[in-house]
C-alpha cells in the first residue's frame, strides 16, 4: 500500500508541476522567467514542511501545526 500511495502521489505531483509550468509559460507576462523561479523556491518551503511533518506523524496536533506553520511561512515569503 505504501508503494502504491507513493506512486500515485508522485504521478499527481508530476502532473501538477507540468500544468503549473505550462500555465506560466502560456499565460504569464514575465519574459525572463522570474515567476517560475519564485514558484520553484516556494515549493522548497513545502518540501521542508513535509520533511518536518515526518517527525510528528503520530500526533494530529503536530501535523496540523506543521501544516499551518508551512503555509504561514509560504505566505510571508510570497507577500
N, C-alpha and C positions, 0 to 999 in steps of 0.2 A: 504494500500500500504506500509506503514511504517513497519508493521509486516511482510509482505511478503518479503520486501527487507532485513530486519534483519535476517529472517530465511535463505534466500539464501546466504547472506554473511557469516553467522555463519557456514553454511554447507561447503561453499568453504574454510573457514579458517580451519575447522576441517580436510578436505581432504588434504589441503596443508601442515598442520603440520604433518599429518600421513606420507605423501610422503617424507617430509624432514627428519623425524626421521628414516624412513626405509632406505633411501639412505645413511644417516650417519652410520647406523648400518651395512649395507652390503658393502659399498664402502670406508669407512674411515679406515685409518691405525692407528687411535687413539684407543688404547685398554682401556684407563682409562676413556673415556667419556668427556675429556676436550673440545672437539669441540662442543658437544651437549650443554654443559653448556654455552659456549661462544655464541652459537646461541640463546639460551633462554634469556640470558642477553641482547643480541642485539634486541630481539623482544620487550623488555620493552621500549626501546627508541622509537619505532614506536607507542606503546600504549600511551606514554606520548605525542608524536606529534599529535596523533589522538584526545586526550583529549584537547590539546591546539587549535586544529582546530575548536572545537565546539564554541569557543568564537568569531571566525571570519567567521562564516558560511555565513554571509550576504555579505561579501566582497571577491571578487575573488582574488584580490591582496593579501589579508591576508591569504587566503587558499594557494595560490602559495608560499608565503614567508614561511609559516609554513612547507609546503612540502619540500621546498629546505633546510631550516634550519635542519629539521629532518634527511634528507639524508646526509647532511654535517656532522652532529654530529655522525651519524652511521658510516660514512667513517672514521672519525677521531678515533672513538672507535676501529674499526677493523684493522686499519693500523697504 
